[in-house]
């Protein structure tokens, strides 16, 4: 009798779980067509790594225009100063800090300074990254170590440094720059692709961990960004067969999409946005060998460069 009752309970629980799964899928589909209203970020403290140029600089300027207090972090002091000055010239609030995000000690020291001099970070944007581009066997030990240390470890160190304050207040938003190369492996970018696949895993795993720890009550949001080719200088020798369909996106345009995604609490976006559906088709319905054939026809990628 006990076994029968136990089975009935499990079956009922399974039915209820499937109902909730279906309802959540419908809710997410509804949000595609009727997204949340953009949230107000005025007064939030947004720390952006790699703020000295490219997407990081554009993000810093846009968050500042929306009233956020922006903490600009970069290893390039000159570029970082230019970003901060541009924000101040437009009436925004910004602070500059020079830091190598691959250095855990430096990142924790940065967190202490920011907390004392600015306040607790409520929006963390892990944007800093590097992208060497060579045939795999020509990647040097230094290039591989630097790529993994900056692109992966740098994210982990900032998360460990700034997440505790967010958890204490149960308020915050974590943003990470992955890549379409974190969905589909790309020639000449083997370690880079690995680093960007890793970012997606880190973000998903951490969100799941906070969900379990709080029984679904965590108010810390996550947004993973997967750009294709953005004009930031990283992709120095892009290969694009159908240029009108796969044009290189301007860094400012990319920043607009990212800020909008953060303000609407979107879990992930691709840039361009239509690549989200392309990725789902590639990864869900096609065999890897079929993906390679289609990828060759599209002719998108990067050629080796120093």
C-alpha positions as MATLAB code, in Angstrom:
seq = 'XXXXXXXXXXXXXXXXXXXXXXXXXXXXXXXXXXXXXXXXXXXXXXXXXXXXXXXXXXXXXXXXXXXXXXXXXXXXXXXXXXXXXXXXXXXXXXXXXXXXXXXXXXXXXXXXXXXXXXXXXXXXXXXXXXXXXXXXXXXXXXXXXXXXXXXXXXXXXXXXXXXXXXXXXXXXXXXXXXXXXXXXXXXXXXXXXXXXXXXXXXXXXXXXXXXXXXXXXXXXXXXXXXXXXXXXXXXXXXXXXXXXXXXXXXXXXXXXXXXXXXXXXXXXXXXXXXXXXXXXXXXXXXXXXXXXXXXXXXXXXXXXXX';
ca = [
       0.000    0.000    0.000;
       2.809    2.380    0.880;
       4.498    1.665   -2.458;
       1.266    2.391   -4.330;
       0.766    5.682   -2.511;
       4.368    6.644   -3.177;
       3.908    5.943   -6.885;
       0.709    8.002   -6.984;
       2.468   10.937   -5.316;
       5.333   10.782   -7.828;
       2.921   10.593  -10.781;
       0.918   13.560   -9.506;
       4.129   15.494   -8.916;
       5.276   14.687  -12.456;
       1.971   15.868  -13.925;
       2.145   19.107  -11.945;
       5.770   19.615  -13.020;
       4.866   19.138  -16.692;
       2.019   21.632  -16.337;
       4.420   24.195  -14.848;
       7.011   23.525  -17.570;
       4.399   24.025  -20.277;
       3.108   27.189  -18.617;
       6.635   28.600  -18.323;
       7.321   27.878  -21.991;
       4.132   29.696  -22.949;
       5.109   32.626  -20.718;
       8.515   32.872  -22.376;
       6.965   32.740  -25.860;
       4.564   35.498  -24.811;
       7.510   37.616  -23.603;
       9.125   37.369  -27.037;
       6.185   39.279  -28.490;
       5.314   41.354  -25.413;
       8.610   42.026  -23.582;
       8.830   43.576  -20.127;
       8.972   47.344  -19.881;
      12.570   48.570  -19.530;
      13.562   48.885  -15.882;
      15.009   52.065  -14.443;
      18.778   51.898  -13.856;
      19.115   55.409  -12.447;
      21.299   55.340   -9.336;
      22.510   51.792   -9.975;
      26.275   51.293   -9.790;
      27.367   49.619  -13.023;
      30.897   48.239  -13.217;
      32.076   47.506  -16.756;
      35.325   45.696  -17.519;
      37.067   46.513  -20.773;
      35.525   49.993  -20.689;
      38.456   51.619  -22.467;
      37.239   50.925  -25.996;
      34.695   49.162  -28.200;
      31.513   47.736  -26.711;
      32.692   48.450  -23.160;
      33.067   52.161  -23.861;
      29.709   52.343  -25.622;
      28.002   50.509  -22.754;
      29.552   52.836  -20.181;
      28.298   55.914  -22.018;
      24.788   54.514  -22.405;
      24.405   53.444  -18.788;
      25.652   56.883  -17.724;
      23.057   58.607  -19.921;
      20.385   56.540  -18.185;
      21.522   57.860  -14.799;
      23.654   54.966  -13.622;
      26.907   55.583  -11.761;
      29.474   53.915  -13.993;
      32.681   52.292  -12.791;
      35.022   51.940  -15.765;
      37.644   49.210  -15.462;
      40.390   48.511  -17.986;
      44.050   47.585  -18.097;
      44.466   50.369  -20.678;
      44.635   53.491  -18.519;
      44.583   55.933  -21.450;
      41.512   54.458  -23.113;
      39.744   54.178  -19.782;
      40.429   57.827  -18.972;
      38.987   58.833  -22.352;
      35.787   56.906  -21.625;
      35.370   58.473  -18.179;
      36.063   61.962  -19.488;
      33.504   61.543  -22.281;
      30.886   60.546  -19.695;
      31.694   63.488  -17.434;
      31.628   65.889  -20.386;
      28.033   64.774  -20.982;
      27.028   65.294  -17.362;
      27.297   61.670  -16.251;
      28.942   60.121  -13.204;
      31.914   57.853  -13.813;
      34.964   56.529  -11.986;
      38.052   54.916  -13.480;
      40.105   52.019  -12.170;
      43.008   50.259  -13.829;
      42.947   46.507  -13.261;
      44.087   43.270  -14.870;
      40.989   41.086  -14.452;
      43.048   37.905  -14.879;
      44.758   38.710  -11.558;
      42.514   37.514   -8.714;
      44.287   39.565   -6.046;
      43.959   42.719   -8.143;
      40.252   42.082   -8.723;
      39.509   41.649   -5.006;
      41.518   44.775   -4.249;
      39.452   46.578   -6.881;
      36.222   45.401   -5.254;
      37.321   46.800   -1.881;
      38.266   50.167   -3.397;
      35.025   50.483   -5.356;
      32.910   49.610   -2.312;
      34.668   52.285   -0.219;
      34.946   55.013   -2.855;
      31.783   54.525   -4.917;
      29.466   51.982   -3.296;
      28.327   48.405   -3.779;
      28.161   47.339   -7.426;
      24.637   46.387   -8.528;
      25.268   45.804  -12.248;
      28.366   43.823  -13.215;
      29.247   43.713  -16.917;
      32.018   41.247  -17.710;
      33.028   42.600  -21.089;
      36.842   42.396  -21.089;
      38.235   39.827  -23.486;
      40.980   39.062  -25.981;
      40.852   37.140  -29.263;
      44.072   35.854  -30.821;
      43.354   34.235  -34.174;
      45.681   31.521  -35.490;
      45.592   27.885  -36.631;
      45.392   25.887  -33.413;
      48.906   24.426  -33.567;
      50.351   27.924  -33.927;
      48.729   29.173  -30.722;
      51.517   29.767  -28.228;
      51.355   28.787  -24.584;
      51.213   32.475  -23.693;
      48.295   33.129  -26.068;
      46.305   30.195  -24.723;
      47.002   31.104  -21.087;
      46.153   34.768  -21.658;
      42.915   33.922  -23.469;
      41.705   31.587  -20.740;
      42.899   33.836  -17.910;
      41.240   36.987  -19.245;
      38.137   35.511  -20.874;
      37.293   32.840  -18.296;
      39.181   33.350  -15.040;
      38.580   37.097  -15.236;
      34.838   36.447  -15.160;
      35.161   34.060  -12.232;
      37.254   36.488  -10.171;
      34.856   39.409  -10.664;
      31.898   37.176   -9.825;
      33.530   36.028   -6.606;
      34.466   39.607   -5.725;
      31.162   41.378   -6.429;
      28.486   38.691   -6.019;
      28.549   38.576   -2.172;
      27.206   42.148   -1.878;
      24.484   41.389   -4.435;
      23.462   38.267   -2.519;
      23.389   40.162    0.759;
      20.952   42.711   -0.695;
      19.241   40.184   -3.004;
      19.574   42.723   -5.766;
      21.790   42.873   -8.818;
      22.319   42.084  -12.462;
      25.209   40.128  -13.955;
      26.004   40.535  -17.645;
      28.588   38.497  -19.548;
      29.886   38.817  -23.078;
      30.028   35.384  -24.650;
      29.958   35.081  -28.454;
      28.364   33.220  -31.339;
      31.751   31.465  -31.244;
      30.479   30.169  -27.904;
      27.672   28.372  -29.752;
      29.325   27.180  -32.961;
      33.014   26.281  -33.144;
      34.983   28.556  -35.466;
      38.231   27.822  -37.275;
      41.397   29.576  -36.028;
      39.691   30.430  -32.730;
      39.861   27.098  -30.912;
      40.904   28.311  -27.411;
      38.802   31.464  -27.830;
      35.737   29.376  -28.672;
      36.411   27.254  -25.609;
      36.525   30.367  -23.452;
      33.212   31.639  -24.819;
      31.486   28.268  -24.459;
      32.740   28.391  -20.863;
      31.102   31.769  -20.231;
      27.709   30.394  -21.192;
      28.199   27.463  -18.834;
      29.352   29.678  -15.977;
      26.351   31.980  -16.298;
      23.832   29.144  -16.536;
      25.353   27.188  -13.653;
      25.569   30.217  -11.350;
      21.986   31.242  -12.036;
      20.837   27.685  -11.292;
      22.881   27.658   -8.080;
      21.303   30.890   -6.826;
      17.867   29.561   -7.770;
      18.426   26.420   -5.686;
      19.939   28.313   -2.753;
      16.951   30.662   -2.509;
      14.203   28.270   -3.612;
      13.549   30.487   -6.611;
      13.515   33.751   -4.655;
      16.793   35.211   -5.943;
      16.362   38.675   -7.397;
      19.765   38.672   -9.097;
      19.297   38.728  -12.865;
      21.550   37.231  -15.526;
      22.047   38.246  -19.154;
      24.439   36.500  -21.547;
      25.343   38.342  -24.746;
      26.429   36.437  -27.859;
      27.648   38.818  -30.579;
      28.554   37.667  -34.065;
      31.044   40.124  -35.595;
      31.140   43.562  -33.998;
      33.400   46.365  -35.222;
      35.608   46.647  -32.134;
      38.992   45.784  -33.620;
      39.131   42.242  -32.198;
      38.192   40.581  -35.484;
      40.910   42.111  -37.617;
      40.408   39.872  -40.650;
      36.757   38.768  -40.827;
      35.565   36.484  -43.598;
      31.974   37.222  -44.667;
      30.593   35.793  -47.916;
      27.120   37.334  -47.788;
      28.032   40.751  -46.433;
      24.575   42.309  -46.729;
      23.010   39.536  -44.672;
      25.928   39.183  -42.247;
      27.232   42.723  -42.001;
      29.615   43.701  -39.232;
      27.647   45.374  -36.444;
      28.687   48.787  -35.159;
      29.785   48.794  -31.493;
      27.218   51.461  -30.657;
      24.410   49.433  -32.189;
      25.552   46.387  -30.214;
      25.595   48.436  -26.995;
      22.030   49.628  -27.622;
      20.851   46.018  -27.903;
      22.761   44.966  -24.789;
      21.456   47.802  -22.612;
      17.905   47.107  -23.774;
      18.327   43.390  -22.952;
      19.608   44.229  -19.468;
      16.783   46.663  -18.798;
      14.228   44.039  -19.878;
      15.918   41.267  -17.844;
      16.416   39.097  -20.915;
      18.312   35.896  -20.179;
      20.298   35.845  -23.421;
      20.491   37.646  -26.748;
      22.499   37.331  -29.937;
      23.786   40.216  -32.012;
      22.243   40.498  -34.562;
      19.089   39.352  -32.761;
      17.937   37.070  -35.591;
      21.003   34.887  -35.010;
      19.229   33.522  -31.910;
      16.891   31.559  -34.160;
      19.700   30.598  -36.520;
      21.587   29.144  -33.571;
      18.579   27.161  -32.377;
      18.211   25.672  -35.858;
      21.921   24.859  -36.082;
      22.337   23.293  -32.660;
      18.960   21.608  -32.159;
      18.003   20.139  -35.518;
      21.195   19.553  -37.516;
      23.929   16.968  -37.099;
      27.436   18.418  -36.575;
      28.487   17.195  -40.032;
      25.475   18.964  -41.560;
      26.333   22.154  -39.675;
      29.822   22.102  -41.186;
      28.404   21.836  -44.701;
      26.047   24.758  -44.130;
      28.739   26.780  -42.389;
      31.014   26.337  -45.411;
      28.271   27.628  -47.726;
      27.641   30.687  -45.538;
      31.379   31.390  -45.543;
      31.417   33.312  -42.260;
      34.409   33.342  -39.958;
      37.798   34.923  -39.460;
      41.101   34.491  -41.223;
      44.276   34.103  -39.142;
      45.935   37.308  -37.963;
      48.441   38.391  -35.361;
];
